[in-house]
Amino acid sequence: MTLQTELDAGLAALDLPLTSTARTHLLRYIALMAKWNTVYNLTAIREESRMLTHHLLDALSVERFLPKGASIVDIGSGGGVPGIPLAVARQDIEVISIEPNSKKASFQQQVRIDLGLENFNVQTARAEAVTLEPGRDFVISRAFGDLIDFIKVAGHLLKPGGHMLAMKGVYPDEEVRAIPAGWKLVRAEELQVPGVDGARHLLWLARDAAVAGG
C-alpha cells in the first residue's frame, strides 16, 4: 500500500474530505519530516507509514472539534504535530506554534515556507515567556506532560472563554483529579485514529468563569 493510499483511507475513516492540494501537502510534510529527522531527531518514529498514522492522522483526529475561523496555539509540538497537519487541513484557522527547541522550530519554519502555509507561524520560545494579545481560542498540545504543567505553562495564552485541548493516550484519571483550583475539565472525547492501536483522548479544560459562562 502506498502512502497516498494509506492517507486516503485514513482521511476516509476520519470522514475528513480534503482537496488534492491539501493531500499533496500532507504527504510532502511526511517526506520533509523523514528527511530532517535524520539530522534533527524530530521523532523516534523512523518509518514514513507510521509517521502518517501516529503523527499526521493522530493530529487530524481532532480537526472536527475546531470551529470555523478558530485561532490556535500549539505548545511544544516538536516536529509540528498537531499544528502543521491542522493548518494544512483547515485554511480557515490560524495556528501559532511555540517551540523552544531551535532546530525543531527551524524545521517547522521550513515546512511553512515549503508548503506556503500562510495560516501557520512559528515562535522559537518557551511558552511561559510568550505573550499574545489578544489571547487565542484554543491552546493545544500532544503529550506535553501532565495537565497541571500544561495549565501553568500555557494557560495565560487563552482568551476569555477559551479552551485548552490536551491530547492524551489513556484517560489520565490522576491528572484530572489534580487539576488546579480555578480550572475545570469541561469534557473528554475518546478519539479513534486509523492505524493506531490503543486509547486516545482529547480533554477540554477551561477556567471556572468560562465554564460557568458557557
MOGI-V102293 format. One record per run of one state. SS is the DSSP state (h for helix, s for strand, l for the rest). FROM is the first residue (numbers start at 0). TO is the last residue. If there is no record, write none. Layout:
# MOGI-V102293
SS | FROM | TO
SS | FROM | TO
This chain:
# MOGI-V102293
l | 0 | 1
h | 2 | 12
l | 13 | 18
h | 19 | 39
l | 40 | 46
h | 47 | 59
l | 60 | 61
h | 62 | 64
l | 65 | 69
s | 70 | 74
l | 75 | 81
h | 82 | 88
l | 89 | 92
s | 93 | 97
l | 98 | 100
h | 101 | 114
l | 115 | 118
s | 119 | 122
l | 123 | 125
h | 126 | 128
l | 129 | 134
s | 135 | 141
l | 142 | 145
h | 146 | 156
s | 157 | 167
l | 168 | 171
h | 172 | 176
l | 177 | 181
s | 182 | 189
l | 190 | 199
s | 200 | 206
h | 207 | 212
l | 213 | 213
